[in-house]
Amino acid sequence: MSCTIYSTLTRYCTSAEASVLDDTITTEIYHSHQEINTSEWSKVVTSSHRFLCLDYLSSLEDAHDEGLELRYAVFRSGGEVIGAAAFQITHFTTSEDAYQNVFLRFLNRMASLLRGKHVHNILICGNAIATGEHGFSFMAGLNASQISHLIAGAMRTIARQEKDHGRKICAMVVKDFYPASAGVADHLQKAGFKKFQVDHNMVMPVLKEWISFNHYLESMNTKFRTKAKAALNKSKALNVVNESAESIHSLIPELTTLYENVHHKADFRLGKLNLQTLPLLLEHLPANFFVKTYHLEDRVVGFMSAMICGPMMEAHVIGIDYDVNRDYAVYQRMLYDYVELAIDRRCERIVFGRTAAEIKSTVGAYPVDLTCCFLHQQRISNALLSRILNYVKPSDYPQRQPYKAEVLQQIQSESLQKSLI
């Protein structure tokens, strides 16, 4: 596909838009993965950026006919690709409990003035479903100022395109920055975004000495090893099945109900996954994507999914029947199954995400700071955000230490706790 690039104006060319963002770098916006040159994209996106790879994004796009749309950016310098970014257009809703959060009350108030209901069209750089830095990847050589300039420019272009097609973007979000990427977040602030801390991502080191799950259990102190064995004993009644792309199709309605049980418990919901994505991911990523289902007698009471991203394993979406969760330790069993899978696949760490931090710490996860950048499209609303965001803080929870003293010392000596990502 060809598109003329102008230095003084932007021209929309069927499926892509190119504009000069500075003297040497241009950006192109695509509306479908099918329009992207996959070999060029792969030059800047490696398998360690699995949530940014086209095999993952194509599955997400193909399964979502409404409620979640994807946009893509390719950045060039002298005609050569130097960066890629993925964006999602979605909406978030909030539960009644979320009104305890002053930030969410503010967003609902601003959106209700515009739309009359608590649903907000959001443009996200990153992944509405997964926690972590899944929004962009650039070749070495660009500084934080350039990257933030390119990302902000691409998002404004997309928002303008959507407005031209009759859809108002309420706000823009760039998520989730780890401490090492703080410079990009700082420069986005200079571009008008408001920076704030969100709940920590819970990340667990996986020691190379753990050849089996039993080695992991042996590394725990008596108290937490006893708790783990008790949870595993309670879950013995569960039949755990490793699903395939073929076997999971008939379970999608049941899994969707279980997923919605978990999804609706969250106060802040950016997006909802269409579980038709699961068989596509199992098909497209047979060696890197996993789904386990948990059966109690003749019904499914839970499921978990996981993605291998280079040296990391990322917990994907889960679903739980909360009526049996406590009696059969369904969620705890899932956490231990994540650990066993990561050990079997020789991963270096597990990214568990930002919910249920305390129970994740009991299996050995530690908190990693996360920063988001937010820009409201209404100038007055955005000006108020600085004060509002002063009240948005990561949730407090008691951090547990499940390991023996010598194991904890090893983790700390290898700097895994401080540099988990």
C-alpha positions as semicolon CSV with decimal commas, in nm:
position;residue;x (nm);y (nm);z (nm)
1;M;0,000;0,000;0,000
2;S;0,133;0,344;-0,086
3;C;0,066;0,674;0,080
4;T;0,203;1,017;-0,003
5;I;0,372;1,192;0,288
6;Y;0,347;1,568;0,318
7;S;0,557;1,790;0,538
8;T;0,286;2,046;0,607
9;L;-0,038;1,850;0,609
10;T;-0,177;1,506;0,674
11;R;-0,355;1,300;0,412
12;Y;-0,580;1,003;0,494
13;C;-0,512;0,719;0,248
14;T;-0,779;0,447;0,270
15;S;-0,623;0,226;0,541
16;A;-0,322;0,421;0,661
17;E;-0,229;0,774;0,750
18;A;0,124;0,909;0,737
19;S;0,238;1,238;0,884
20;V;0,571;1,399;0,951
21;L;0,626;1,425;1,325
22;D;0,969;1,583;1,305
23;D;1,235;1,642;1,041
24;T;1,333;1,277;0,998
25;I;1,068;1,044;1,145
26;T;0,727;0,966;0,997
27;T;0,441;0,756;1,127
28;E;0,177;0,547;0,949
29;I;-0,151;0,446;1,112
30;Y;-0,312;0,117;1,006
31;H;-0,662;-0,008;1,086
32;S;-0,598;-0,381;1,044
33;H;-0,314;-0,625;1,095
34;Q;-0,376;-0,746;0,739
35;E;-0,242;-0,415;0,603
36;I;0,091;-0,437;0,785
37;N;0,414;-0,568;0,637
38;T;0,484;-0,848;0,885
39;S;0,857;-0,868;0,812
40;E;0,897;-0,496;0,884
41;W;0,696;-0,524;1,206
42;S;0,908;-0,818;1,317
43;K;1,226;-0,613;1,279
44;V;1,134;-0,412;1,587
45;V;0,905;-0,655;1,772
46;T;1,067;-0,975;1,901
47;S;0,913;-1,283;2,064
48;S;0,986;-1,136;2,407
49;H;0,723;-0,872;2,318
50;R;0,465;-1,145;2,261
51;F;0,165;-0,918;2,337
52;L;0,292;-0,686;2,063
53;C;0,356;-0,961;1,806
54;L;0,119;-0,976;1,513
55;D;0,030;-1,341;1,579
56;Y;-0,118;-1,233;1,914
57;L;-0,269;-0,907;1,790
58;S;-0,429;-1,073;1,487
59;S;-0,602;-1,323;1,717
60;L;-0,729;-1,038;1,934
61;E;-0,849;-0,838;1,635
62;D;-1,013;-1,130;1,454
63;A;-1,215;-1,234;1,761
64;H;-1,346;-0,888;1,849
65;D;-1,613;-0,764;1,611
66;E;-1,732;-0,502;1,861
67;G;-1,628;-0,350;2,192
68;L;-1,257;-0,361;2,115
69;E;-1,087;-0,233;1,800
70;L;-0,717;-0,225;1,719
71;R;-0,504;0,036;1,548
72;Y;-0,136;0,006;1,459
73;A;0,147;0,251;1,401
74;V;0,469;0,200;1,208
75;F;0,741;0,462;1,254
76;R;1,005;0,522;0,988
77;S;1,326;0,717;0,955
78;G;1,464;0,753;0,602
79;G;1,214;0,491;0,490
80;E;1,341;0,230;0,738
81;V;1,118;0,101;1,017
82;I;1,246;0,212;1,358
83;G;0,943;0,144;1,575
84;A;0,597;-0,008;1,607
85;A;0,303;0,051;1,838
86;A;-0,035;-0,107;1,899
87;F;-0,344;0,077;2,019
88;Q;-0,686;-0,034;2,134
89;I;-1,012;0,156;2,119
90;T;-1,239;0,028;2,390
91;H;-1,456;0,149;2,670
92;F;-1,451;0,101;3,042
93;T;-1,736;0,071;3,284
94;T;-1,729;0,099;3,660
95;S;-1,906;-0,091;3,933
96;E;-2,111;0,080;4,200
97;D;-1,831;0,006;4,449
98;A;-1,592;0,206;4,233
99;Y;-1,760;0,528;4,344
100;Q;-1,540;0,512;4,653
101;N;-1,258;0,605;4,411
102;V;-1,250;0,981;4,352
103;F;-1,076;0,936;4,015
104;L;-1,349;0,707;3,884
105;R;-1,621;0,940;4,014
106;F;-1,454;1,222;3,822
107;L;-1,437;1,024;3,497
108;N;-1,797;0,915;3,527
109;R;-1,908;1,272;3,590
110;M;-1,722;1,408;3,286
111;A;-1,849;1,131;3,059
112;S;-2,208;1,157;3,181
113;L;-2,211;1,524;3,087
114;L;-2,109;1,426;2,734
115;R;-2,289;1,094;2,687
116;G;-2,544;1,057;2,967
117;K;-2,413;0,719;3,083
118;H;-2,111;0,568;3,256
119;V;-1,942;0,422;2,947
120;H;-1,632;0,589;2,807
121;N;-1,456;0,543;2,474
122;I;-1,088;0,516;2,552
123;L;-0,785;0,508;2,322
124;I;-0,514;0,295;2,481
125;C;-0,151;0,255;2,387
126;G;-0,092;-0,089;2,527
127;N;-0,321;-0,376;2,616
128;A;-0,654;-0,331;2,795
129;I;-0,655;-0,698;2,894
130;A;-0,295;-0,755;3,008
131;T;-0,085;-0,571;3,264
132;G;0,255;-0,439;3,157
133;E;0,443;-0,259;2,881
134;H;0,275;-0,395;2,571
135;G;0,224;-0,077;2,371
136;F;0,534;-0,008;2,164
137;S;0,884;-0,115;2,068
138;F;1,161;0,098;1,914
139;M;1,507;0,036;1,776
140;A;1,795;0,151;1,993
141;G;1,895;0,512;1,942
142;L;1,570;0,698;2,011
143;N;1,552;0,883;2,339
144;A;1,256;0,911;2,575
145;S;1,159;1,251;2,440
146;Q;1,139;1,124;2,082
147;I;0,944;0,812;2,178
148;S;0,688;1,007;2,382
149;H;0,653;1,260;2,096
150;L;0,585;0,982;1,845
151;I;0,336;0,797;2,067
152;A;0,144;1,113;2,160
153;G;0,136;1,223;1,796
154;A;0,008;0,887;1,677
155;M;-0,267;0,886;1,941
156;R;-0,384;1,234;1,846
157;T;-0,396;1,127;1,481
158;I;-0,607;0,822;1,567
159;A;-0,840;1,032;1,784
160;R;-0,887;1,275;1,498
161;Q;-0,965;0,991;1,258
162;E;-1,226;0,852;1,497
163;K;-1,385;1,195;1,537
164;D;-1,405;1,227;1,157
165;H;-1,597;0,898;1,157
166;G;-1,841;1,010;1,426
167;R;-1,688;0,853;1,736
168;K;-1,567;1,071;2,022
169;I;-1,262;0,955;2,214
170;C;-1,318;1,055;2,575
171;A;-0,961;1,000;2,688
172;M;-0,621;0,855;2,601
173;V;-0,420;0,619;2,819
174;V;-0,061;0,500;2,781
175;K;-0,006;0,197;3,006
176;D;0,184;0,048;3,196
177;F;0,533;0,191;3,251
178;Y;0,785;0,004;3,463
179;P;1,048;0,204;3,657
180;A;1,307;0,163;3,380
181;S;1,074;0,342;3,136
182;A;0,993;0,634;3,364
183;G;1,160;0,877;3,124
184;V;0,897;0,821;2,855
185;A;0,620;0,879;3,109
186;D;0,790;1,200;3,224
187;H;0,801;1,333;2,869
188;L;0,438;1,239;2,809
189;Q;0,360;1,469;3,100
190;K;0,520;1,751;2,905
191;A;0,286;1,663;2,616
192;G;-0,018;1,722;2,838
193;F;-0,070;1,374;2,984
194;K;-0,114;1,330;3,358
195;K;0,107;1,069;3,523
196;F;-0,011;0,856;3,815
197;Q;0,076;0,534;3,996
198;V;-0,156;0,234;3,970
199;D;-0,161;-0,094;4,161
200;H;0,166;-0,283;4,146
201;N;0,228;-0,563;3,902
202;M;0,297;-0,880;4,100
203;V;0,601;-1,059;3,958
204;M;0,758;-1,380;4,085
205;P;1,121;-1,486;4,034
206;V;1,167;-1,848;3,925
207;L;1,503;-1,974;4,044
208;K;1,705;-2,188;3,804
209;E;1,758;-2,439;4,086
210;W;1,388;-2,526;4,075
211;I;1,390;-2,822;3,838
212;S;1,049;-2,940;3,956
213;F;0,749;-2,808;4,149
214;N;0,868;-3,002;4,454
215;H;1,192;-2,802;4,454
216;Y;0,980;-2,487;4,471
217;L;0,778;-2,626;4,763
218;E;1,098;-2,719;4,945
219;S;1,218;-2,359;4,917
220;M;0,921;-2,234;5,121
221;N;0,924;-2,195;5,496
222;T;0,715;-2,435;5,705
223;K;0,414;-2,204;5,742
224;F;0,366;-2,138;5,371
225;R;0,460;-2,487;5,259
226;T;0,185;-2,616;5,490
227;K;-0,060;-2,365;5,338
228;A;0,037;-2,471;4,987
229;K;-0,008;-2,840;5,061
230;A;-0,344;-2,771;5,225
231;A;-0,464;-2,583;4,915
232;L;-0,337;-2,858;4,685
233;N;-0,513;-3,117;4,899
234;K;-0,843;-2,925;4,886
235;S;-0,816;-2,906;4,508
236;K;-0,764;-3,281;4,459
237;A;-1,129;-3,318;4,363
238;L;-1,067;-3,097;4,059
239;N;-0,988;-3,252;3,725
240;V;-0,741;-3,026;3,543
241;V;-0,744;-3,043;3,163
242;N;-0,491;-2,895;2,921
243;E;-0,707;-2,758;2,642
244;S;-0,634;-2,748;2,269
245;A;-0,768;-2,518;1,999
246;E;-1,015;-2,791;1,905
247;S;-1,130;-2,899;2,251
248;I;-1,192;-2,551;2,389
249;H;-1,450;-2,442;2,130
250;S;-1,744;-2,615;2,296
251;L;-1,651;-2,469;2,636
252;I;-1,653;-2,101;2,534
253;P;-2,003;-2,024;2,675
254;E;-1,916;-2,176;3,014
255;L;-1,573;-2,011;3,023
256;T;-1,728;-1,674;2,935
257;T;-1,957;-1,695;3,238
258;L;-1,660;-1,778;3,462
259;Y;-1,453;-1,497;3,312
260;E;-1,734;-1,247;3,366
261;N;-1,747;-1,351;3,734
262;V;-1,391;-1,225;3,770
263;H;-1,424;-0,931;3,529
264;H;-1,724;-0,784;3,712
265;K;-1,547;-0,791;4,048
266;A;-1,292;-0,534;3,928
267;D;-1,369;-0,173;4,017
268;F;-1,192;-0,043;3,706
269;R;-1,259;-0,226;3,378
270;L;-1,082;-0,096;3,068
271;G;-1,183;-0,373;2,834
272;K;-1,341;-0,714;2,810
273;L;-1,191;-1,008;2,625
274;N;-1,403;-1,203;2,378
275;L;-1,310;-1,558;2,474
276;Q;-1,330;-1,664;2,110
277;T;-0,974;-1,528;2,120
278;L;-0,861;-1,833;2,320
279;P;-0,890;-2,098;2,045
280;L;-0,726;-1,856;1,800
281;L;-0,431;-1,807;2,035
282;L;-0,400;-2,180;2,094
283;E;-0,395;-2,229;1,719
284;H;-0,156;-1,944;1,634
285;L;0,077;-1,992;1,933
286;P;0,078;-2,365;2,005
287;A;0,413;-2,355;2,186
288;N;0,358;-2,030;2,373
289;F;-0,004;-2,012;2,484
290;F;-0,174;-2,242;2,735
291;V;-0,524;-2,287;2,875
292;K;-0,612;-2,515;3,165
293;T;-0,971;-2,585;3,270
294;Y;-1,078;-2,702;3,615
295;H;-1,367;-2,948;3,635
296;L;-1,566;-3,047;3,941
297;E;-1,760;-3,362;3,858
298;D;-1,947;-3,275;3,536
299;R;-1,902;-2,896;3,525
300;V;-1,624;-2,645;3,464
301;V;-1,557;-2,430;3,771
302;G;-1,250;-2,239;3,654
303;F;-0,991;-2,179;3,387
304;M;-0,655;-2,011;3,357
305;S;-0,449;-1,901;3,058
306;A;-0,082;-1,816;3,020
307;M;0,150;-1,671;2,757
308;I;0,523;-1,738;2,724
309;C;0,704;-1,413;2,638
310;G;1,074;-1,485;2,604
311;P;1,210;-1,545;2,955
312;M;0,879;-1,445;3,116
313;M;0,548;-1,620;3,157
314;E;0,253;-1,383;3,171
315;A;-0,071;-1,480;3,339
316;H;-0,349;-1,404;3,091
317;V;-0,722;-1,413;3,174
318;I;-0,887;-1,644;3,427
319;G;-1,239;-1,745;3,526
320;I;-1,374;-1,875;3,857
321;D;-1,696;-2,012;4,001
322;Y;-1,684;-1,830;4,335
323;D;-1,948;-2,059;4,487
324;V;-1,694;-2,343;4,503
325;N;-1,372;-2,141;4,509
326;R;-1,318;-2,151;4,885
327;D;-1,410;-2,516;4,940
328;Y;-1,189;-2,641;4,658
329;A;-0,914;-2,376;4,656
330;V;-0,970;-2,317;4,285
331;Y;-0,780;-1,988;4,258
332;Q;-0,492;-2,104;4,478
333;R;-0,458;-2,415;4,263
334;M;-0,437;-2,194;3,955
335;L;-0,154;-1,992;4,108
336;Y;0,045;-2,304;4,187
337;D;-0,024;-2,437;3,838
338;Y;0,121;-2,115;3,697
339;V;0,433;-2,175;3,904
340;E;0,464;-2,537;3,789
341;L;0,415;-2,440;3,424
342;A;0,682;-2,169;3,451
343;I;0,927;-2,414;3,608
344;D;0,857;-2,675;3,338
345;R;0,913;-2,415;3,065
346;R;1,232;-2,286;3,235
347;C;1,100;-1,932;3,262
348;E;1,288;-1,679;3,475
349;R;0,982;-1,507;3,619
350;I;0,604;-1,500;3,623
351;V;0,408;-1,180;3,565
352;F;0,086;-1,229;3,761
353;G;-0,075;-0,888;3,704
354;R;-0,203;-0,635;3,954
355;T;-0,508;-0,792;4,120
356;A;-0,522;-1,003;4,439
357;A;-0,174;-0,887;4,543
358;E;-0,171;-1,043;4,889
359;I;-0,251;-1,399;4,782
360;K;-0,001;-1,370;4,496
361;S;0,264;-1,268;4,746
362;T;0,195;-1,591;4,940
363;V;0,319;-1,793;4,640
364;G;0,632;-1,578;4,606
365;A;0,543;-1,271;4,398
366;Y;0,677;-0,923;4,466
367;P;0,539;-0,580;4,369
368;V;0,678;-0,380;4,077
369;D;0,576;-0,017;4,039
370;L;0,350;0,073;3,747
371;T;0,280;0,417;3,606
372;C;0,004;0,516;3,365
373;C;-0,034;0,837;3,166
374;F;-0,383;0,978;3,110
375;L;-0,512;1,260;2,891
376;H;-0,876;1,371;2,899
377;Q;-0,997;1,524;2,575
378;Q;-1,178;1,807;2,755
379;R;-0,931;2,082;2,848
380;I;-1,107;2,178;3,170
381;S;-1,138;1,815;3,275
382;N;-0,772;1,751;3,199
383;A;-0,669;2,055;3,402
384;L;-0,855;1,914;3,702
385;L;-0,682;1,579;3,669
386;S;-0,362;1,692;3,843
387;R;-0,553;1,747;4,166
388;I;-0,775;1,444;4,125
389;L;-0,481;1,211;4,061
390;N;-0,321;1,314;4,389
391;Y;-0,583;1,088;4,549
392;V;-0,510;0,788;4,325
393;K;-0,265;0,562;4,504
394;P;-0,167;0,195;4,472
395;S;-0,371;-0,030;4,701
396;D;-0,218;-0,126;5,034
397;Y;-0,178;-0,493;5,117
398;P;0,040;-0,703;5,350
399;Q;0,337;-0,842;5,157
400;R;0,400;-1,203;5,256
401;Q;0,741;-1,372;5,259
402;P;0,689;-1,743;5,193
403;Y;1,051;-1,845;5,143
404;K;1,313;-1,985;5,376
405;A;1,564;-1,724;5,488
406;E;1,845;-1,859;5,267
407;V;1,619;-1,864;4,958
408;L;1,501;-1,511;5,021
409;Q;1,863;-1,405;5,061
410;Q;1,946;-1,567;4,727
411;I;1,662;-1,383;4,556
412;Q;1,776;-1,056;4,703
413;S;2,143;-1,118;4,624
414;E;2,059;-1,178;4,258
415;S;1,868;-0,846;4,254
416;L;1,559;-1,026;4,129
417;Q;1,332;-0,853;4,379
418;K;1,447;-0,505;4,274
419;S;1,481;-0,572;3,901
420;L;1,204;-0,815;3,825
421;I;1,121;-0,674;3,484
